[in-house]
Amino acid sequence: MANTQGPQGNHDPAGSTQMFRAFVDDAPQSPQAATTGGGPRVGLIVGIVVAVAVVAAVAWLALK
């Protein structure tokens, strides 16, 4: 991809649009993308555990 023209035809001297498009096009095909499918689920579980711990700590302090 030697074309460094932006979507409006403006010249992109750094080629950042081209590099971004190459990154986006390659992302689904990389082996790492397939192994990180559980990322949001892990974050949700950690968030729930933290929320339960905070509620338990507040209840413990209120009853103390």
PDB file of N, CA, C and O in Angstrom:
ATOM      1  N   MET A   1       0.831  -1.178   0.000  1.00  0.00           N
ATOM      2  CA  MET A   1       0.000   0.000   0.000  1.00  0.00           C
ATOM      3  C   MET A   1       0.875   1.240   0.000  1.00  0.00           C
ATOM      4  O   MET A   1       1.259   1.729   1.063  1.00  0.00           O
ATOM      5  N   ALA A   2       1.186   1.741  -1.149  1.00  0.00           N
ATOM      6  CA  ALA A   2       2.019   2.927  -1.255  1.00  0.00           C
ATOM      7  C   ALA A   2       1.185   4.201  -1.218  1.00  0.00           C
ATOM      8  O   ALA A   2       1.737   5.301  -1.200  1.00  0.00           O
ATOM      9  N   ASN A   3      -0.128   4.065  -1.206  1.00  0.00           N
ATOM     10  CA  ASN A   3      -1.003   5.225  -1.205  1.00  0.00           C
ATOM     11  C   ASN A   3      -1.114   5.774   0.205  1.00  0.00           C
ATOM     12  O   ASN A   3      -1.556   5.073   1.115  1.00  0.00           O
ATOM     13  N   THR A   4      -0.710   7.035   0.392  1.00  0.00           N
ATOM     14  CA  THR A   4      -0.822   7.659   1.704  1.00  0.00           C
ATOM     15  C   THR A   4      -1.873   8.756   1.685  1.00  0.00           C
ATOM     16  O   THR A   4      -1.736   9.766   2.375  1.00  0.00           O
ATOM     17  N   GLN A   5      -2.908   8.563   0.906  1.00  0.00           N
ATOM     18  CA  GLN A   5      -4.000   9.528   0.835  1.00  0.00           C
ATOM     19  C   GLN A   5      -5.049   9.156   1.874  1.00  0.00           C
ATOM     20  O   GLN A   5      -5.378   7.979   2.026  1.00  0.00           O
ATOM     21  N   GLY A   6      -5.570  10.134   2.582  1.00  0.00           N
ATOM     22  CA  GLY A   6      -6.629   9.914   3.548  1.00  0.00           C
ATOM     23  C   GLY A   6      -7.955   9.727   2.845  1.00  0.00           C
ATOM     24  O   GLY A   6      -8.019   9.813   1.619  1.00  0.00           O
ATOM     25  N   PRO A   7      -9.013   9.473   3.593  1.00  0.00           N
ATOM     26  CA  PRO A   7     -10.325   9.257   2.975  1.00  0.00           C
ATOM     27  C   PRO A   7     -10.845  10.473   2.224  1.00  0.00           C
ATOM     28  O   PRO A   7     -11.617  10.316   1.278  1.00  0.00           O
ATOM     29  N   GLN A   8     -10.444  11.694   2.618  1.00  0.00           N
ATOM     30  CA  GLN A   8     -10.887  12.889   1.922  1.00  0.00           C
ATOM     31  C   GLN A   8      -9.904  13.303   0.844  1.00  0.00           C
ATOM     32  O   GLN A   8     -10.098  14.344   0.217  1.00  0.00           O
ATOM     33  N   GLY A   9      -8.864  12.531   0.608  1.00  0.00           N
ATOM     34  CA  GLY A   9      -7.876  12.871  -0.396  1.00  0.00           C
ATOM     35  C   GLY A   9      -6.756  13.726   0.150  1.00  0.00           C
ATOM     36  O   GLY A   9      -5.903  14.159  -0.624  1.00  0.00           O
ATOM     37  N   ASN A  10      -6.713  13.989   1.443  1.00  0.00           N
ATOM     38  CA  ASN A  10      -5.649  14.777   2.051  1.00  0.00           C
ATOM     39  C   ASN A  10      -4.407  13.911   2.189  1.00  0.00           C
ATOM     40  O   ASN A  10      -4.501  12.729   2.520  1.00  0.00           O
ATOM     41  N   HIS A  11      -3.259  14.491   1.938  1.00  0.00           N
ATOM     42  CA  HIS A  11      -2.003  13.755   2.037  1.00  0.00           C
ATOM     43  C   HIS A  11      -1.671  13.476   3.499  1.00  0.00           C
ATOM     44  O   HIS A  11      -1.740  14.374   4.338  1.00  0.00           O
ATOM     45  N   ASP A  12      -1.313  12.237   3.799  1.00  0.00           N
ATOM     46  CA  ASP A  12      -0.946  11.827   5.155  1.00  0.00           C
ATOM     47  C   ASP A  12       0.562  11.611   5.176  1.00  0.00           C
ATOM     48  O   ASP A  12       1.019  10.510   4.869  1.00  0.00           O
ATOM     49  N   PRO A  13       1.360  12.640   5.534  1.00  0.00           N
ATOM     50  CA  PRO A  13       2.812  12.524   5.423  1.00  0.00           C
ATOM     51  C   PRO A  13       3.409  11.449   6.317  1.00  0.00           C
ATOM     52  O   PRO A  13       4.443  10.876   5.972  1.00  0.00           O
ATOM     53  N   ALA A  14       2.792  11.159   7.450  1.00  0.00           N
ATOM     54  CA  ALA A  14       3.349  10.151   8.352  1.00  0.00           C
ATOM     55  C   ALA A  14       2.915   8.748   7.965  1.00  0.00           C
ATOM     56  O   ALA A  14       3.512   7.776   8.427  1.00  0.00           O
ATOM     57  N   GLY A  15       1.910   8.618   7.144  1.00  0.00           N
ATOM     58  CA  GLY A  15       1.413   7.299   6.764  1.00  0.00           C
ATOM     59  C   GLY A  15       0.661   6.616   7.890  1.00  0.00           C
ATOM     60  O   GLY A  15       0.515   5.393   7.881  1.00  0.00           O
ATOM     61  N   SER A  16       0.178   7.387   8.868  1.00  0.00           N
ATOM     62  CA  SER A  16      -0.478   6.772  10.023  1.00  0.00           C
ATOM     63  C   SER A  16      -1.783   6.091   9.638  1.00  0.00           C
ATOM     64  O   SER A  16      -2.146   5.074  10.230  1.00  0.00           O
ATOM     65  N   THR A  17      -2.489   6.632   8.660  1.00  0.00           N
ATOM     66  CA  THR A  17      -3.718   5.989   8.213  1.00  0.00           C
ATOM     67  C   THR A  17      -3.410   4.631   7.612  1.00  0.00           C
ATOM     68  O   THR A  17      -4.125   3.660   7.861  1.00  0.00           O
ATOM     69  N   GLN A  18      -2.368   4.560   6.834  1.00  0.00           N
ATOM     70  CA  GLN A  18      -1.970   3.294   6.218  1.00  0.00           C
ATOM     71  C   GLN A  18      -1.565   2.286   7.291  1.00  0.00           C
ATOM     72  O   GLN A  18      -1.946   1.118   7.215  1.00  0.00           O
ATOM     73  N   MET A  19      -0.801   2.722   8.282  1.00  0.00           N
ATOM     74  CA  MET A  19      -0.376   1.815   9.344  1.00  0.00           C
ATOM     75  C   MET A  19      -1.570   1.357  10.170  1.00  0.00           C
ATOM     76  O   MET A  19      -1.630   0.196  10.575  1.00  0.00           O
ATOM     77  N   PHE A  20      -2.526   2.255  10.428  1.00  0.00           N
ATOM     78  CA  PHE A  20      -3.706   1.883  11.192  1.00  0.00           C
ATOM     79  C   PHE A  20      -4.531   0.851  10.430  1.00  0.00           C
ATOM     80  O   PHE A  20      -4.999  -0.129  11.011  1.00  0.00           O
ATOM     81  N   ARG A  21      -4.709   1.073   9.128  1.00  0.00           N
ATOM     82  CA  ARG A  21      -5.475   0.111   8.335  1.00  0.00           C
ATOM     83  C   ARG A  21      -4.790  -1.243   8.301  1.00  0.00           C
ATOM     84  O   ARG A  21      -5.463  -2.273   8.355  1.00  0.00           O
ATOM     85  N   ALA A  22      -3.475  -1.264   8.212  1.00  0.00           N
ATOM     86  CA  ALA A  22      -2.745  -2.535   8.222  1.00  0.00           C
ATOM     87  C   ALA A  22      -2.923  -3.227   9.565  1.00  0.00           C
ATOM     88  O   ALA A  22      -3.085  -4.447   9.613  1.00  0.00           O
ATOM     89  N   PHE A  23      -2.896  -2.463  10.664  1.00  0.00           N
ATOM     90  CA  PHE A  23      -3.088  -3.033  11.994  1.00  0.00           C
ATOM     91  C   PHE A  23      -4.482  -3.615  12.137  1.00  0.00           C
ATOM     92  O   PHE A  23      -4.646  -4.722  12.650  1.00  0.00           O
ATOM     93  N   VAL A  24      -5.498  -2.869  11.683  1.00  0.00           N
ATOM     94  CA  VAL A  24      -6.873  -3.341  11.804  1.00  0.00           C
ATOM     95  C   VAL A  24      -7.096  -4.569  10.933  1.00  0.00           C
ATOM     96  O   VAL A  24      -7.778  -5.507  11.346  1.00  0.00           O
ATOM     97  N   ASP A  25      -6.529  -4.571   9.735  1.00  0.00           N
ATOM     98  CA  ASP A  25      -6.698  -5.716   8.849  1.00  0.00           C
ATOM     99  C   ASP A  25      -6.015  -6.961   9.392  1.00  0.00           C
ATOM    100  O   ASP A  25      -6.505  -8.069   9.175  1.00  0.00           O
ATOM    101  N   ASP A  26      -4.891  -6.807  10.096  1.00  0.00           N
ATOM    102  CA  ASP A  26      -4.158  -7.957  10.614  1.00  0.00           C
ATOM    103  C   ASP A  26      -4.681  -8.436  11.958  1.00  0.00           C
ATOM    104  O   ASP A  26      -4.448  -9.592  12.310  1.00  0.00           O
ATOM    105  N   ALA A  27      -5.370  -7.612  12.718  1.00  0.00           N
ATOM    106  CA  ALA A  27      -5.758  -7.948  14.080  1.00  0.00           C
ATOM    107  C   ALA A  27      -6.593  -9.228  14.182  1.00  0.00           C
ATOM    108  O   ALA A  27      -6.267 -10.062  15.027  1.00  0.00           O
ATOM    109  N   PRO A  28      -7.644  -9.445  13.386  1.00  0.00           N
ATOM    110  CA  PRO A  28      -8.434 -10.660  13.561  1.00  0.00           C
ATOM    111  C   PRO A  28      -7.682 -11.931  13.182  1.00  0.00           C
ATOM    112  O   PRO A  28      -8.061 -13.018  13.618  1.00  0.00           O
ATOM    113  N   GLN A  29      -6.630 -11.819  12.384  1.00  0.00           N
ATOM    114  CA  GLN A  29      -5.925 -12.995  11.913  1.00  0.00           C
ATOM    115  C   GLN A  29      -4.782 -13.405  12.826  1.00  0.00           C
ATOM    116  O   GLN A  29      -4.213 -14.481  12.647  1.00  0.00           O
ATOM    117  N   SER A  30      -4.429 -12.567  13.810  1.00  0.00           N
ATOM    118  CA  SER A  30      -3.305 -12.902  14.668  1.00  0.00           C
ATOM    119  C   SER A  30      -3.696 -13.988  15.661  1.00  0.00           C
ATOM    120  O   SER A  30      -4.841 -14.020  16.111  1.00  0.00           O
ATOM    121  N   PRO A  31      -2.779 -14.872  16.010  1.00  0.00           N
ATOM    122  CA  PRO A  31      -3.113 -15.937  16.955  1.00  0.00           C
ATOM    123  C   PRO A  31      -3.412 -15.405  18.360  1.00  0.00           C
ATOM    124  O   PRO A  31      -4.150 -16.043  19.110  1.00  0.00           O
ATOM    125  N   GLN A  32      -2.856 -14.256  18.725  1.00  0.00           N
ATOM    126  CA  GLN A  32      -3.094 -13.703  20.049  1.00  0.00           C
ATOM    127  C   GLN A  32      -4.539 -13.227  20.198  1.00  0.00           C
ATOM    128  O   GLN A  32      -5.097 -13.295  21.293  1.00  0.00           O
ATOM    129  N   ALA A  33      -5.146 -12.752  19.125  1.00  0.00           N
ATOM    130  CA  ALA A  33      -6.523 -12.276  19.186  1.00  0.00           C
ATOM    131  C   ALA A  33      -7.482 -13.420  19.513  1.00  0.00           C
ATOM    132  O   ALA A  33      -8.503 -13.200  20.164  1.00  0.00           O
ATOM    133  N   ALA A  34      -7.167 -14.626  19.073  1.00  0.00           N
ATOM    134  CA  ALA A  34      -8.029 -15.767  19.345  1.00  0.00           C
ATOM    135  C   ALA A  34      -7.909 -16.215  20.800  1.00  0.00           C
ATOM    136  O   ALA A  34      -8.866 -16.757  21.353  1.00  0.00           O
ATOM    137  N   THR A  35      -6.760 -16.002  21.426  1.00  0.00           N
ATOM    138  CA  THR A  35      -6.570 -16.471  22.791  1.00  0.00           C
ATOM    139  C   THR A  35      -7.055 -15.480  23.831  1.00  0.00           C
ATOM    140  O   THR A  35      -7.193 -15.850  24.997  1.00  0.00           O
ATOM    141  N   THR A  36      -7.321 -14.234  23.456  1.00  0.00           N
ATOM    142  CA  THR A  36      -7.757 -13.230  24.425  1.00  0.00           C
ATOM    143  C   THR A  36      -9.269 -13.050  24.399  1.00  0.00           C
ATOM    144  O   THR A  36      -9.760 -11.996  24.803  1.00  0.00           O
ATOM    145  N   GLY A  37     -10.016 -14.039  23.940  1.00  0.00           N
ATOM    146  CA  GLY A  37     -11.464 -13.934  23.877  1.00  0.00           C
ATOM    147  C   GLY A  37     -12.115 -13.849  25.241  1.00  0.00           C
ATOM    148  O   GLY A  37     -13.218 -13.314  25.353  1.00  0.00           O
ATOM    149  N   GLY A  38     -11.463 -14.366  26.301  1.00  0.00           N
ATOM    150  CA  GLY A  38     -12.046 -14.351  27.624  1.00  0.00           C
ATOM    151  C   GLY A  38     -11.732 -13.106  28.413  1.00  0.00           C
ATOM    152  O   GLY A  38     -12.107 -13.020  29.582  1.00  0.00           O
ATOM    153  N   GLY A  39     -11.059 -12.136  27.825  1.00  0.00           N
ATOM    154  CA  GLY A  39     -10.649 -10.938  28.533  1.00  0.00           C
ATOM    155  C   GLY A  39     -11.789 -10.186  29.189  1.00  0.00           C
ATOM    156  O   GLY A  39     -11.717  -9.929  30.390  1.00  0.00           O
ATOM    157  N   PRO A  40     -12.841  -9.817  28.464  1.00  0.00           N
ATOM    158  CA  PRO A  40     -13.940  -9.084  29.092  1.00  0.00           C
ATOM    159  C   PRO A  40     -14.643  -9.892  30.180  1.00  0.00           C
ATOM    160  O   PRO A  40     -15.107  -9.324  31.168  1.00  0.00           O
ATOM    161  N   ARG A  41     -14.724 -11.197  30.010  1.00  0.00           N
ATOM    162  CA  ARG A  41     -15.376 -12.034  31.014  1.00  0.00           C
ATOM    163  C   ARG A  41     -14.570 -12.037  32.310  1.00  0.00           C
ATOM    164  O   ARG A  41     -15.147 -11.987  33.396  1.00  0.00           O
ATOM    165  N   VAL A  42     -13.244 -12.095  32.206  1.00  0.00           N
ATOM    166  CA  VAL A  42     -12.390 -12.079  33.386  1.00  0.00           C
ATOM    167  C   VAL A  42     -12.532 -10.742  34.107  1.00  0.00           C
ATOM    168  O   VAL A  42     -12.600 -10.703  35.335  1.00  0.00           O
ATOM    169  N   GLY A  43     -12.575  -9.658  33.359  1.00  0.00           N
ATOM    170  CA  GLY A  43     -12.754  -8.345  33.961  1.00  0.00           C
ATOM    171  C   GLY A  43     -14.081  -8.221  34.678  1.00  0.00           C
ATOM    172  O   GLY A  43     -14.160  -7.604  35.741  1.00  0.00           O
ATOM    173  N   LEU A  44     -15.118  -8.798  34.113  1.00  0.00           N
ATOM    174  CA  LEU A  44     -16.436  -8.766  34.744  1.00  0.00           C
ATOM    175  C   LEU A  44     -16.417  -9.542  36.055  1.00  0.00           C
ATOM    176  O   LEU A  44     -16.964  -9.078  37.056  1.00  0.00           O
ATOM    177  N   ILE A  45     -15.798 -10.710  36.060  1.00  0.00           N
ATOM    178  CA  ILE A  45     -15.725 -11.523  37.271  1.00  0.00           C
ATOM    179  C   ILE A  45     -14.931 -10.795  38.352  1.00  0.00           C
ATOM    180  O   ILE A  45     -15.338 -10.777  39.514  1.00  0.00           O
ATOM    181  N   VAL A  46     -13.804 -10.198  37.979  1.00  0.00           N
ATOM    182  CA  VAL A  46     -12.998  -9.456  38.950  1.00  0.00           C
ATOM    183  C   VAL A  46     -13.793  -8.276  39.501  1.00  0.00           C
ATOM    184  O   VAL A  46     -13.726  -7.994  40.697  1.00  0.00           O
ATOM    185  N   GLY A  47     -14.531  -7.595  38.659  1.00  0.00           N
ATOM    186  CA  GLY A  47     -15.350  -6.472  39.103  1.00  0.00           C
ATOM    187  C   GLY A  47     -16.422  -6.897  40.085  1.00  0.00           C
ATOM    188  O   GLY A  47     -16.676  -6.199  41.067  1.00  0.00           O
ATOM    189  N   ILE A  48     -17.054  -8.033  39.833  1.00  0.00           N
ATOM    190  CA  ILE A  48     -18.084  -8.536  40.740  1.00  0.00           C
ATOM    191  C   ILE A  48     -17.468  -8.925  42.082  1.00  0.00           C
ATOM    192  O   ILE A  48     -18.043  -8.638  43.132  1.00  0.00           O
ATOM    193  N   VAL A  49     -16.309  -9.574  42.056  1.00  0.00           N
ATOM    194  CA  VAL A  49     -15.638  -9.964  43.300  1.00  0.00           C
ATOM    195  C   VAL A  49     -15.267  -8.723  44.115  1.00  0.00           C
ATOM    196  O   VAL A  49     -15.443  -8.701  45.333  1.00  0.00           O
ATOM    197  N   VAL A  50     -14.758  -7.701  43.443  1.00  0.00           N
ATOM    198  CA  VAL A  50     -14.397  -6.461  44.144  1.00  0.00           C
ATOM    199  C   VAL A  50     -15.646  -5.799  44.727  1.00  0.00           C
ATOM    200  O   VAL A  50     -15.617  -5.314  45.858  1.00  0.00           O
ATOM    201  N   ALA A  51     -16.734  -5.775  43.972  1.00  0.00           N
ATOM    202  CA  ALA A  51     -17.975  -5.167  44.462  1.00  0.00           C
ATOM    203  C   ALA A  51     -18.507  -5.916  45.683  1.00  0.00           C
ATOM    204  O   ALA A  51     -18.951  -5.284  46.641  1.00  0.00           O
ATOM    205  N   VAL A  52     -18.469  -7.240  45.666  1.00  0.00           N
ATOM    206  CA  VAL A  52     -18.926  -8.035  46.802  1.00  0.00           C
ATOM    207  C   VAL A  52     -18.037  -7.777  48.016  1.00  0.00           C
ATOM    208  O   VAL A  52     -18.533  -7.679  49.139  1.00  0.00           O
ATOM    209  N   ALA A  53     -16.720  -7.667  47.795  1.00  0.00           N
ATOM    210  CA  ALA A  53     -15.801  -7.401  48.900  1.00  0.00           C
ATOM    211  C   ALA A  53     -16.077  -6.029  49.519  1.00  0.00           C
ATOM    212  O   ALA A  53     -16.032  -5.879  50.740  1.00  0.00           O
ATOM    213  N   VAL A  54     -16.361  -5.028  48.680  1.00  0.00           N
ATOM    214  CA  VAL A  54     -16.650  -3.691  49.199  1.00  0.00           C
ATOM    215  C   VAL A  54     -17.952  -3.710  49.998  1.00  0.00           C
ATOM    216  O   VAL A  54     -18.019  -3.117  51.075  1.00  0.00           O
ATOM    217  N   VAL A  55     -18.971  -4.372  49.498  1.00  0.00           N
ATOM    218  CA  VAL A  55     -20.248  -4.447  50.217  1.00  0.00           C
ATOM    219  C   VAL A  55     -20.056  -5.189  51.537  1.00  0.00           C
ATOM    220  O   VAL A  55     -20.615  -4.784  52.556  1.00  0.00           O
ATOM    221  N   ALA A  56     -19.280  -6.261  51.535  1.00  0.00           N
ATOM    222  CA  ALA A  56     -19.031  -7.002  52.767  1.00  0.00           C
ATOM    223  C   ALA A  56     -18.269  -6.140  53.781  1.00  0.00           C
ATOM    224  O   ALA A  56     -18.576  -6.170  54.972  1.00  0.00           O
ATOM    225  N   ALA A  57     -17.286  -5.379  53.317  1.00  0.00           N
ATOM    226  CA  ALA A  57     -16.523  -4.521  54.217  1.00  0.00           C
ATOM    227  C   ALA A  57     -17.405  -3.427  54.814  1.00  0.00           C
ATOM    228  O   ALA A  57     -17.291  -3.127  56.003  1.00  0.00           O
ATOM    229  N   VAL A  58     -18.277  -2.830  54.014  1.00  0.00           N
ATOM    230  CA  VAL A  58     -19.184  -1.803  54.523  1.00  0.00           C
ATOM    231  C   VAL A  58     -20.155  -2.396  55.528  1.00  0.00           C
ATOM    232  O   VAL A  58     -20.426  -1.785  56.562  1.00  0.00           O
ATOM    233  N   ALA A  59     -20.681  -3.575  55.238  1.00  0.00           N
ATOM    234  CA  ALA A  59     -21.595  -4.221  56.178  1.00  0.00           C
ATOM    235  C   ALA A  59     -20.886  -4.570  57.473  1.00  0.00           C
ATOM    236  O   ALA A  59     -21.458  -4.413  58.552  1.00  0.00           O
ATOM    237  N   TRP A  60     -19.652  -5.040  57.384  1.00  0.00           N
ATOM    238  CA  TRP A  60     -18.892  -5.404  58.583  1.00  0.00           C
ATOM    239  C   TRP A  60     -18.630  -4.171  59.452  1.00  0.00           C
ATOM    240  O   TRP A  60     -18.748  -4.217  60.676  1.00  0.00           O
ATOM    241  N   LEU A  61     -18.267  -3.055  58.777  1.00  0.00           N
ATOM    242  CA  LEU A  61     -18.020  -1.823  59.529  1.00  0.00           C
ATOM    243  C   LEU A  61     -19.318  -1.277  60.145  1.00  0.00           C
ATOM    244  O   LEU A  61     -19.284  -0.709  61.237  1.00  0.00           O
ATOM    245  N   ALA A  62     -20.443  -1.441  59.470  1.00  0.00           N
ATOM    246  CA  ALA A  62     -21.716  -0.940  59.980  1.00  0.00           C
ATOM    247  C   ALA A  62     -22.191  -1.752  61.181  1.00  0.00           C
ATOM    248  O   ALA A  62     -22.835  -1.210  62.080  1.00  0.00           O
ATOM    249  N   LEU A  63     -21.882  -3.031  61.202  1.00  0.00           N
ATOM    250  CA  LEU A  63     -22.332  -3.893  62.290  1.00  0.00           C
ATOM    251  C   LEU A  63     -21.338  -3.944  63.444  1.00  0.00           C
ATOM    252  O   LEU A  63     -21.656  -4.491  64.500  1.00  0.00           O
ATOM    253  N   LYS A  64     -20.171  -3.402  63.270  1.00  0.00           N
ATOM    254  CA  LYS A  64     -19.129  -3.472  64.300  1.00  0.00           C
ATOM    255  C   LYS A  64     -19.393  -2.527  65.433  1.00  0.00           C
ATOM    256  O   LYS A  64     -18.609  -2.465  66.380  1.00  0.00           O
TER     257      LYS A  64
END
